[in-house]
Amino acid sequence: MPSMAKYAFSTLVITSIFFISACDTDDDHDHHDHAEHADVDGFLLQTLDNKEIYREFKGATTGNILVKSGQSLELSVTCLDDDGNKIMDFDLENQPTLKLSEYEKSIISLEVRKDVYPYTFLISGLSNGQTSAKLELMHEGHADYTSTNRIPVTVE
């Protein structure tokens, strides 16, 4: 029986070594430095007097943008969390930037006016027609959030 006791003791020691070393580390095996990412599930566009004109939340949309040819409209972008509540601010160190793209440049021009949250942009009607734009929140070279739908814009 002494050899059986030695075998049991050896097995216990070896198992304990693996167990202790596995539980002693907080390493998640991800050796990259990752900053926080924006946890956004939608956004709303408002005029500067807080009139909501467009909303996207978890893929569902309401509203559209209407601007007259030769005129401009300044809009604010407010992000929504997973409950549809307004996100009041982002950590300044990890704040994403606003990018608007994939629109017909002969119909509208888009200019980001305030790239610190809450964002604002100027939309100018160049010629009559319809187009749409993609909204993205960029962080360290990639999109943390991309609008599910393109934002519809009509110029009259």
Residue, then its C-alpha position, 0 to 999 in steps of 0.5 A: m500500500p505504500s506505493m499506492a499512497k505515493y501514487a495518490f500523493s504524487t497525483l494530488v501534488i501534480t494536480s494541485i500545481f496545475f490547478i494553482s497555476a491556472c487559478d493564480t493568473d489573471d491573464d486572459h491570453d489577449h496580449h493586445d492593448h484594447a481601448e474601450h469601444a463605444d457601446v451604441d445601439g442607435f442615434l438620433l438627429q436633432t436640429l439645434d433647437n432640439k427638434e428630433i428629425y431622424r432616429e435609428f434604434k436597433g435597426a428601426t428608423t423614423g424620420n428623414i432629412l429635408v433641406k432646400s436647395g441652396q440652404s443648410l441645416e445644422l444637426s446634432v447627433t446624440c447616441l443611444d444606449d441599448d435601452g434607447n436612452k441618450i448617452m450623455d458623454f463618452d470617456l474623452e480618451n476613448q471618444p469616437t469621431l463622427k464620419l458621414s459617407e457614401y452620399e451623392k456629393s452632387i446633391i448634398s455636402l456634409e461637414v462635421r462641425k463639432d467632432v467632440y460629443p455630442y457631435t454636430f454636422l452641417i448638411s447643405g442642399l446642392s441640387n434637387g434630388q434624393t440621397s442617403a448617408k452612412l453614419e459611423l463612429m470611428h475609433e483608432g481606425h475602425a468603426d465602433y458603430t455603423s448605422t444599420n440603415r443609411i440616413p435618407v436625405t431629400v433636397e427640394 
